[in-house]
Amino acid sequence: SGGVESVDLRGVILIALSAISMAANVVFIRWIRSDYSPAELSFLSCGVGFLIYTVVILVWGVVSGNLGETFGLVKEPAFLGAMLYLGIGCTSLTTLMNSYVVKHLEAVKASVTSCIGTVVTGVQTCALPIFL
């Protein structure tokens, strides 16, 4: 159907929060980059993200009353495969590459390199429905 009215404001807000989080991550890594290796920075970044999202899921499960259903997904092979692919294959490797770039490039180049995916996603989300 397309058009501006088909853009979900929640998605735009989530993409904006993602861009802000990536910018904060780049600033934080640049601040502590001389003390840690890219692998250590990646582990820290993924670990903090894992803890935050786990707490959010636990709170959401308790508040909505379906905590059992949430953890019932762990029994599904497709869910486990997706979690391994997204968690290890995508997130961990991307974070490792991002940490390496931020550690070894100037701040401006690292920021552009690190946030280009978010920019492309934002442009696709906001502009693509206009042309459909």
C-alpha positions in Angstrom: 0.0 0.0 0.0 2.9 2.4 0.8 2.7 6.0 1.5 3.7 8.1 4.5 0.7 6.9 6.5 2.0 3.3 6.5 5.2 4.2 8.4 4.9 3.0 12.0 6.0 5.6 14.5 7.2 3.0 16.9 9.6 1.6 14.3 11.0 5.1 13.6 11.5 5.7 17.3 13.3 2.4 17.7 15.6 3.2 14.8 16.3 6.6 16.3 17.1 5.0 19.7 19.3 2.5 17.9 21.2 5.4 16.2 21.6 7.2 19.6 22.8 3.9 21.2 25.4 3.3 18.4 26.7 6.9 18.8 27.0 6.4 22.6 28.8 3.1 22.0 31.3 4.7 19.7 32.0 7.5 22.2 32.4 5.0 25.0 34.7 2.8 23.1 36.8 5.7 22.0 37.1 6.8 25.6 38.4 3.4 26.9 40.0 2.0 23.7 43.6 2.3 24.8 42.9 0.1 27.9 41.3 -2.9 26.2 41.5 -5.0 23.1 38.7 -5.1 20.5 37.7 -8.5 21.7 37.4 -7.3 25.3 35.4 -4.3 24.1 33.1 -6.6 22.1 32.6 -8.9 25.1 31.7 -5.9 27.3 29.3 -4.4 24.7 27.5 -7.7 24.0 27.5 -8.6 27.7 25.8 -5.3 28.7 23.3 -5.7 25.9 22.5 -9.2 26.9 22.0 -8.2 30.5 19.7 -5.3 29.6 17.6 -7.3 27.2 17.3 -10.2 29.6 16.1 -7.9 32.4 13.6 -6.3 30.0 12.2 -9.7 28.9 12.0 -10.9 32.5 10.1 -7.7 33.6 7.9 -7.9 30.6 7.1 -11.6 31.2 6.3 -10.9 34.9 4.1 -7.9 34.1 2.2 -9.5 31.3 1.9 -12.8 33.2 3.3 -15.0 30.4 6.9 -15.6 31.6 6.4 -19.3 31.1 5.5 -18.8 27.5 8.5 -16.6 26.9 10.9 -19.3 28.1 8.9 -22.0 26.4 10.5 -20.8 23.1 13.8 -22.2 24.3 12.5 -25.7 23.5 12.0 -24.8 19.8 14.9 -25.7 17.6 14.1 -22.9 15.1 14.2 -20.4 17.9 17.5 -21.7 19.2 19.0 -21.7 15.7 17.9 -18.1 15.2 19.3 -17.1 18.5 22.6 -18.7 17.8 22.7 -17.1 14.3 21.7 -13.6 15.5 23.6 -13.7 18.8 26.9 -15.2 17.6 26.9 -14.9 13.9 25.6 -11.4 13.5 25.8 -9.4 16.8 29.1 -10.7 18.1 31.0 -10.5 14.8 29.5 -7.1 14.0 30.4 -5.8 17.5 33.9 -7.2 17.1 34.4 -5.5 13.8 32.9 -2.3 15.1 35.3 -2.3 18.1 38.2 -2.9 15.9 37.2 0.0 13.6 36.6 2.4 16.5 39.9 1.5 18.1 42.0 2.0 15.0 40.3 4.8 13.1 39.8 8.5 13.8 36.6 9.4 15.6 34.8 10.8 12.5 35.7 7.9 10.2 34.8 5.4 12.9 31.4 7.0 13.5 30.6 7.1 9.9 31.7 3.5 9.4 29.8 2.3 12.5 26.6 4.1 11.9 26.2 3.6 8.1 23.9 0.6 8.6 21.6 2.6 10.9 21.6 5.5 8.4 20.7 3.2 5.5 17.9 1.6 7.6 16.6 5.0 8.6 16.5 6.1 5.0 14.8 3.0 3.9 12.2 3.2 6.6 11.4 6.9 6.1 11.8 7.4 2.4 11.0 4.1 0.8 7.2 4.2 1.5 7.0 7.6 -0.1 8.2 6.2 -3.4 5.9 3.1 -3.4 
